[in-house]
């Protein structure tokens, strides 16, 4: 039974679905080429956003630094919160070995005052984290279209080396099952494989099932015999 599934979208969102055809790759590269000039504006947007947040953070920190009940300041430390080499956040060790039972009785009576301090410090820390996030987004958007590659050729991180890396896979036989050249092969413009098993078999799949010369009409092979 045929379904509405298509082999590959030649337009956004480019759902490759495991298989990737040459015609779709060409359409994707054209789409990228039309839009790679947008990255400077994206980077500028995040830079402006980070600068606006710095002003907000400055006002917030200045307010809590005045003598209301006590002077408060953010505890956010970039070195402390920086993720490790494997992307996991390291635990910030605190002096949390106090006798919790005794402390809980004292803290219960100071709950309103402690909550005020906690919420104030959290707000300042959170804003600094958001600033870091926007600064990283601005830097990543700027670096992505630069010609230099900061990593090895095996793991590129900029646009052109990434496109060149993908393009090079089409010539390798080990990727023939998922990177299908549907432009320069026998079945031009047709996919080799189905996206969904319920889809109609492709011309290539029928040919493989037939085990016949390409000049012979394609038929489905069943139990060792070819039905005509």
C-alpha positions as CSV (number, residue, x, y, z in Angstrom):
1,X,0.0,0.0,0.0
2,X,1.4,3.3,-1.1
3,X,1.6,6.2,1.4
4,X,2.1,9.9,1.4
5,X,5.7,9.5,2.5
6,X,8.3,11.1,0.2
7,X,11.9,10.0,-0.3
8,X,13.5,13.3,0.6
9,X,12.4,16.9,0.9
10,X,14.2,19.2,-1.5
11,X,13.2,22.2,0.5
12,X,13.2,23.2,4.2
13,X,13.2,21.6,6.7
14,X,15.3,19.1,4.7
15,X,14.3,16.0,6.7
16,X,17.0,13.6,5.4
17,X,15.4,10.6,7.2
18,X,18.6,8.5,7.1
19,X,18.9,8.5,3.3
20,X,20.4,11.5,1.5
21,X,20.1,11.9,-2.2
22,X,22.4,14.0,-4.5
23,X,19.5,16.0,-5.8
24,X,18.5,16.9,-2.2
25,X,22.2,17.8,-1.4
26,X,22.3,20.2,-4.4
27,X,19.1,21.9,-3.2
28,X,20.4,22.1,0.3
29,X,23.7,23.7,-0.8
30,X,21.8,26.3,-2.9
31,X,19.6,27.1,0.1
32,X,22.7,27.5,2.3
33,X,24.4,29.7,-0.2
34,X,21.5,32.1,-0.3
35,X,21.5,32.5,3.5
36,X,25.0,32.3,4.7
37,X,25.3,36.1,4.4
38,X,22.7,36.4,7.3
39,X,25.2,35.2,9.9
40,X,26.8,38.6,10.5
41,X,23.4,40.1,11.3
42,X,22.6,37.1,13.6
43,X,25.9,37.7,15.4
44,X,25.1,41.4,15.7
45,X,21.7,40.6,17.1
46,X,23.1,38.5,19.9
47,X,25.9,41.1,20.6
48,X,23.2,43.8,21.0
49,X,21.1,41.6,23.2
50,X,24.0,40.8,25.5
51,X,24.9,44.5,25.8
52,X,21.3,45.3,26.7
53,X,21.3,42.5,29.3
54,X,24.5,43.9,30.8
55,X,22.8,47.2,31.4
56,X,19.9,45.4,33.1
57,X,22.3,43.3,35.2
58,X,24.2,46.5,36.2
59,X,21.0,48.1,37.5
60,X,19.9,45.0,39.3
61,X,23.3,44.5,41.0
62,X,23.5,48.2,41.9
63,X,20.1,48.0,43.6
64,X,21.0,44.9,45.7
65,X,24.4,46.3,46.5
66,X,22.8,49.2,48.4
67,X,22.1,48.8,52.1
68,X,18.5,47.5,52.2
69,X,18.8,44.8,54.7
70,X,22.3,43.8,53.7
71,X,24.5,44.2,50.7
72,X,24.1,41.4,48.1
73,X,26.2,40.6,45.1
74,X,26.0,37.7,42.5
75,X,27.9,34.6,43.2
76,X,28.2,33.6,39.6
77,X,31.7,32.6,38.6
78,X,32.4,31.8,35.0
79,X,35.4,29.5,35.9
80,X,33.3,27.6,38.4
81,X,30.3,27.1,36.1
82,X,32.3,26.3,33.0
83,X,31.6,22.8,31.7
84,X,34.4,20.2,31.7
85,X,36.0,18.7,28.6
86,X,33.2,16.2,28.2
87,X,30.5,18.9,28.4
88,X,29.4,18.1,32.0
89,X,29.3,20.8,34.6
90,X,31.7,20.3,37.5
91,X,30.2,20.3,40.9
92,X,30.8,23.6,42.8
93,X,31.9,22.4,46.3
94,X,30.4,24.4,49.1
95,X,30.5,24.3,52.8
96,X,27.4,22.2,53.0
97,X,28.5,19.8,55.8
98,X,26.7,21.7,58.6
99,X,24.5,19.9,61.0
100,X,21.3,20.1,58.9
101,X,18.8,19.2,61.7
102,X,19.9,22.1,63.9
103,X,20.3,24.5,61.0
104,X,16.9,23.7,59.7
105,X,15.3,24.8,62.9
106,X,17.1,28.1,62.8
107,X,16.5,28.7,59.1
108,X,12.8,27.9,59.4
109,X,12.4,31.1,61.5
110,X,14.5,33.2,59.1
111,X,12.7,31.8,56.0
112,X,11.3,35.0,54.7
113,X,14.6,36.9,55.0
114,X,16.6,34.0,53.6
115,X,14.2,33.6,50.7
116,X,14.6,37.3,49.9
117,X,18.3,36.9,49.7
118,X,18.1,33.7,47.7
119,X,15.8,35.1,45.1
120,X,17.9,38.3,44.8
121,X,21.1,36.4,44.2
122,X,19.4,33.9,41.9
123,X,18.1,36.8,39.8
124,X,21.5,38.3,39.4
125,X,23.2,35.0,38.7
126,X,20.6,34.0,36.2
127,X,21.0,37.3,34.3
128,X,24.7,36.8,34.1
129,X,24.2,33.3,32.7
130,X,21.9,34.6,30.0
131,X,24.5,37.2,29.1
132,X,27.1,34.4,28.7
133,X,24.7,32.4,26.5
134,X,24.0,35.4,24.2
135,X,27.7,36.2,24.0
136,X,28.5,32.5,23.0
137,X,25.7,32.6,20.4
138,X,27.2,35.8,18.9
139,X,30.7,34.3,18.8
140,X,29.5,31.0,17.3
141,X,27.5,32.8,14.6
142,X,30.5,34.9,13.7
143,X,33.0,32.0,13.6
144,X,30.7,29.6,11.6
145,X,31.3,31.4,8.3
146,X,35.0,32.2,8.8
147,X,37.4,30.4,6.4
148,X,39.7,29.2,9.2
149,X,38.9,26.0,10.9
150,X,39.9,25.7,14.6
151,X,39.6,21.9,14.7
152,X,41.1,19.1,12.7
153,X,39.9,18.1,9.3
154,X,38.1,15.1,10.7
155,X,35.9,17.3,12.9
156,X,35.4,20.7,11.1
157,X,33.3,23.3,12.8
158,X,32.9,26.0,10.1
159,X,30.5,26.1,7.2
160,X,32.7,25.4,4.1
161,X,34.8,22.6,5.6
162,X,31.5,20.9,6.8
163,X,30.0,21.2,3.3
164,X,33.2,19.9,1.7
165,X,33.3,17.0,4.2
166,X,29.7,15.9,3.4
167,X,30.3,16.3,-0.4
168,X,33.3,14.0,-0.2
169,X,31.3,11.2,1.3
170,X,29.3,10.7,-2.0
171,X,32.4,9.2,-3.7
172,X,33.0,6.6,-1.0
173,X,31.3,3.2,-1.6
174,X,30.7,2.6,2.1
175,X,28.2,5.4,2.1
176,X,26.4,4.4,-1.0
177,X,23.4,3.1,0.9
178,X,22.6,6.4,2.6
179,X,24.1,9.0,0.2
180,X,22.4,8.1,-3.1
181,X,23.5,9.7,-6.3
182,X,20.1,9.9,-8.0
183,X,21.5,12.4,-10.7
184,X,24.4,10.6,-12.4
185,X,23.2,7.0,-12.1
186,X,21.0,4.6,-14.0
187,X,17.8,5.6,-12.2
188,X,18.2,9.3,-12.7
189,X,16.0,11.4,-10.5
190,X,14.7,8.4,-8.6
191,X,15.6,7.3,-5.1
192,X,17.3,4.0,-4.4
193,X,15.5,3.2,-1.2
194,X,12.1,3.8,0.5
195,X,11.7,5.9,3.5
196,X,8.9,3.8,4.9
197,X,8.5,0.1,4.3
198,X,4.9,0.6,3.3
199,X,5.9,2.8,0.4
200,X,5.9,1.5,-3.1
201,X,9.2,-0.3,-3.9
202,X,11.6,1.9,-5.9
203,X,12.9,1.0,-9.4
204,X,16.3,0.1,-7.9
205,X,14.8,-2.2,-5.3
206,X,12.7,-4.0,-8.0
207,X,15.8,-4.4,-10.1
208,X,17.7,-5.9,-7.1
209,X,14.8,-8.3,-6.4
210,X,14.7,-9.3,-10.1
211,X,18.4,-10.2,-10.4
212,X,18.1,-9.6,-14.1
213,X,20.0,-7.6,-16.7
214,X,18.9,-4.0,-16.9
215,X,17.5,-4.6,-20.4
216,X,14.9,-7.1,-19.1
217,X,11.7,-5.6,-17.8
218,X,11.6,-5.4,-14.0
219,X,9.5,-7.9,-12.1
220,X,9.2,-9.0,-8.5
221,X,11.1,-12.2,-7.7
222,X,9.1,-14.7,-5.6
223,X,10.3,-18.1,-4.5
224,X,13.1,-18.2,-7.1
225,X,10.8,-17.6,-10.1
226,X,10.3,-14.4,-12.0
227,X,6.6,-13.7,-12.8
228,X,5.9,-12.1,-16.2
